Structures are given as C-alpha cells and as structure tokens.
Amino acid sequence: MDANLLKKSEDFDKLPETRIIFITENDEIGKGLPLYPIERCFLGTGEKFALQ
C-alpha cells in the first residue's frame, strides 16, 4: 500500500501515518460492537508498538 511513497534509500520515518478502515456488511468479529479499534502490540508482552 505504501511501497511507492518513498524514494530509494529514504528513511521510513518519512512515511505518512496510515489508517486502514474495513467496512463490512456483517459483524465479522461477532461481539455486537459498532467499531473495533485495533492497535499494534508485541504479542509476547502486550506492549503497544509505536514508531518514534
């Protein structure tokens, strides 16, 4: 999705923040919520992953 946004050897911190929104006809998670925010985290520790 962002493969063409950087020039060769440009730093990754030059990438803009990206948000992906999935709109589905049905509640795919099945918990009855209107919105399911997701954040990246380290699976081993549960700590949030954020680029600085």
C-alpha positions, -999 to 999 in steps of 0.1 A, spaced: 0 0 0 28 24 8 55 8 -14 56 38 -38 55 66 -13 93 66 -6 122 72 -29 151 47 -28 171 50 4 146 74 20 140 69 58 108 51 68 100 80 92 92 99 61 61 78 55 28 94 65 6 79 92 -17 54 75 -51 42 86 -70 13 72 -107 11 75 -126 -21 68 -164 -17 62 -182 -50 62 -219 -59 58 -218 -81 88 -202 -80 123 -172 -102 114 -159 -102 150 -193 -112 164 -192 -91 196 -220 -68 187 -199 -36 187 -202 -9 161 -164 -3 160 -133 -24 167 -103 -2 171 -70 -21 167 -35 -11 177 -3 -29 170 13 -46 200 41 -71 208 24 -104 213 49 -116 239 45 -86 262 13 -70 252 31 -36 250 19 -12 223 42 -9 192 47 27 180 73 41 157 90 71 172 
